[in-house]
Amino acid sequence: RAPSHTLNPSFPAPPLILSSIAFVCLFDPIQITVEGLSPLQKVTPRASLTGENGELFQSFAYYRTESNGELDLTCSSALAGSYSGVEPMGLLWSLESETPFKRLAKNVLTPFYVHVEVFEGHDITSQLVGKCINEQKFLGEGAKRILVREGQLKASLFLPPGSGPFPGLIDLYGTGRGLPEYRASLLASRDFVTLALTYLIFEDIPAFTDILELDYFGEAVELKPQALAESLCRAETARPPPSRGDVTGGRGARGVTDFCQLCWLCLFTWCCWATSLPSSC
């Protein structure tokens, strides 16, 4: 379906076109083009979205249209603003909050709504040329989220669409509280069976401790797909993945690397922002 757009009647109907569909999976490429403007006209595209906590995130960039009066962010170069140069996805990755160091708190089951507006000149307070809304989803079409509460485990399982088999991942974060799911949901939309696993400060799991029990990670690796298939009523999802690995960061990296040295089921681990690792790694 075509994206919604509103045009300023004082302009000769310049349509703002944002990709070929009105919704995409988060970080999927989109094409932003503006047509029907004057040659070499100064314009300022701006993107904005409001997080679940009410925080506003915005980005903008200064452009000149081409000699045919068109602007295409896949090949046009930004002169200044939140970014510069040719950046097709610049309006999205450069989004910043009005309050420094704020991040988007996100329920992965609900989408982001990105408002894209184009203003005349190099000023976001000038005349509005056109606008549209793009829906950005964490979960791709057909992907599934299942809450896992088996044994000691506190996790969420994300399954790609289709019958698989798919490679499996266990996703852990550092010492932050809660159960972050956004990375796992995005991986599931890229054909990885992903278990978002928490081990600190969630439900009945206590706060920071000096000892990480490796048996807890063992339960996650040995989680039986058959039990999950019963809750889904989809036999094809019971097929075990051909390989399993871990994506982890912060303090979780230490526990995972210790465990992977002992468990033959875990074939690889990817550690980011690790504070300390065993000397054998």
Residue pairs with C-beta under 8 A, 6 or more apart in sequence:
1 21
1 22
2 22
3 17
3 18
3 19
3 21
3 22
3 132
3 133
3 134
4 22
4 132
4 133
5 15
5 16
5 17
5 18
5 130
5 131
5 132
6 130
6 131
6 132
7 13
7 14
7 15
7 16
7 129
7 130
8 127
8 128
8 129
8 130
10 127
11 36
11 37
11 129
11 130
12 36
13 36
14 34
14 35
14 36
14 37
14 129
14 130
15 34
15 35
15 36
15 130
16 33
16 34
16 116
16 118
16 129
16 130
16 131
16 132
17 31
17 32
17 33
17 34
17 35
17 132
18 30
18 31
18 32
18 116
18 132
18 134
19 30
19 31
19 32
19 134
20 31
22 133
22 134
22 135
23 111
23 134
23 135
23 136
23 137
24 30
24 134
24 135
24 136
24 137
25 136
25 137
25 138
25 139
25 140
25 186
25 189
26 112
26 136
26 137
26 138
26 186
27 89
27 92
27 186
29 88
29 89
30 88
30 89
30 92
30 134
31 72
31 73
31 74
31 88
32 45
32 72
32 73
32 88
32 91
32 116
33 70
33 71
33 72
33 73
34 43
34 45
34 65
34 70
34 71
34 118
34 129
34 130
35 69
35 70
36 69
36 70
37 43
37 65
37 69
37 70
37 71
37 129
38 65
38 69
39 65
39 66
39 67
39 68
39 69
40 64
40 65
40 66
40 67
41 64
41 65
41 69
41 120
42 62
42 63
42 64
42 120
42 121
42 122
43 63
43 64
43 65
43 71
43 118
43 119
43 120
43 121
43 129
44 60
44 61
44 62
44 63
44 81
44 118
44 119
44 120
44 121
44 122
44 123
44 124
44 126
45 60
45 61
45 63
45 71
45 73
45 91
45 116
45 117
45 118
45 119
46 58
46 59
46 60
46 91
46 116
46 117
46 118
46 119
46 124
47 58
47 59
47 60
47 91
47 92
47 95
47 114
47 115
47 116
47 117
48 56
48 57
48 58
48 59
48 95
48 114
48 115
48 117
49 56
49 57
49 95
49 112
49 113
49 114
49 115
50 56
50 57
51 57
51 97
51 102
51 104
51 105
51 106
52 104
52 105
52 106
52 107
52 110
53 105
55 97
55 98
55 99
55 102
55 104
56 97
56 98
57 95
57 96
57 97
57 98
57 104
58 95
58 96
58 98
59 81
59 82
59 83
59 90
59 91
59 92
59 94
59 95
59 96
60 81
60 82
60 91
60 124
61 78
61 79
61 80
61 81
61 82
61 83
61 84
61 87
61 90
61 91
61 94
62 78
62 79
62 80
62 81
62 122
63 71
63 76
63 77
63 78
63 79
64 76
64 79
65 71
65 76
66 72
66 76
71 118
73 87
73 88
73 90
73 91
74 86
74 88
75 86
76 86
77 84
77 85
77 86
78 84
78 85
78 86
78 87
78 90
79 122
80 122
82 90
82 91
82 94
82 95
82 96
83 90
83 93
83 94
87 93
87 94
91 116
92 114
92 136
97 103
104 112
106 112
106 138
106 182
108 138
108 139
108 145
108 181
108 182
108 185
109 138
109 139
109 145
111 135
111 136
111 137
111 138
112 135
112 136
113 133
113 134
113 135
113 136
114 133
114 134
114 135
114 136
115 131
115 132
115 133
116 131
116 132
116 133
116 134
117 128
117 130
117 131
118 128
118 129
118 130
118 131
119 125
119 126
119 127
119 128
119 129
120 126
120 127
120 128
120 129
121 127
138 181
138 182
138 185
138 186
138 189
139 145
139 158
139 185
139 188
139 189
140 160
140 161
140 188
140 189
141 161
142 160
142 161
142 162
143 158
143 159
143 160
143 161
143 185
143 188
143 189
144 158
144 159
144 161
144 188
144 232
144 237
145 156
145 157
145 158
145 159
145 181
145 185
146 156
146 157
146 158
146 159
146 228
146 231
146 232
147 155
147 156
147 157
148 154
148 155
148 156
148 157
148 195
148 223
148 228
150 219
150 223
150 227
151 219
152 216
152 219
153 197
153 216
153 219
153 220
153 223
154 179
154 197
154 198
154 202
154 203
154 205
155 179
155 195
155 196
155 197
155 198
155 220
156 179
156 181
156 184
156 195
156 196
157 193
157 194
157 195
157 196
157 228
158 181
158 184
158 185
158 187
158 188
158 193
158 194
158 195
158 196
159 188
159 193
159 232
159 237
160 166
160 188
160 189
160 190
160 191
160 192
160 193
162 191
162 236
163 236
163 237
163 239
164 193
164 236
164 237
164 239
164 241
165 239
165 240
165 241
165 242
166 191
166 192
166 193
166 241
166 242
167 191
167 192
167 193
167 241
167 242
167 243
167 244
167 245
168 192
168 193
168 194
168 195
168 240
168 241
168 243
168 244
168 245
169 184
169 187
169 192
169 193
169 194
169 195
169 244
169 245
169 246
169 247
170 194
170 195
170 197
170 217
170 220
170 221
170 244
170 245
170 246
170 247
170 248
170 256
171 183
171 184
171 187
171 194
171 195
171 196
171 197
171 246
171 247
171 248
172 197
172 198
172 199
172 246
172 247
172 248
172 249
172 252
172 255
172 256
173 180
173 198
173 248
173 249
173 250
173 252
174 249
174 250
174 251
174 252
174 253
174 273
174 275
175 200
175 208
175 250
175 251
176 200
176 250
177 200
177 201
177 202
178 198
178 201
178 202
179 196
179 198
179 202
180 196
180 198
181 196
183 194
183 196
183 247
184 194
184 195
184 196
185 194
185 196
187 194
187 247
188 194
193 241
195 220
195 223
197 217
197 220
198 205
199 205
199 212
199 216
199 217
199 252
199 255
200 206
200 207
200 208
201 207
201 208
212 251
212 254
212 255
212 258
214 255
214 258
214 259
214 262
217 255
217 256
217 259
218 259
218 263
221 244
221 259
221 263
221 265
221 266
222 265
225 237
225 238
225 239
225 240
226 238
228 237
228 238
229 235
229 237
229 238
243 267
243 268
244 265
244 266
244 267
245 266
245 267
245 268
245 269
245 270
246 256
246 260
246 266
246 268
246 269
246 270
247 269
247 270
247 272
248 255
248 256
248 269
248 270
248 271
248 272
248 274
249 271
249 272
249 273
249 274
250 273
250 274
250 275
251 275
253 269
253 271
253 272
253 273
253 274
253 275
253 276
253 277
254 274
254 275
254 276
254 277
254 278
256 269
256 271
257 269
257 271
257 277
257 278
257 281
258 278
259 266
260 266
260 268
260 269
261 278
261 280
271 277
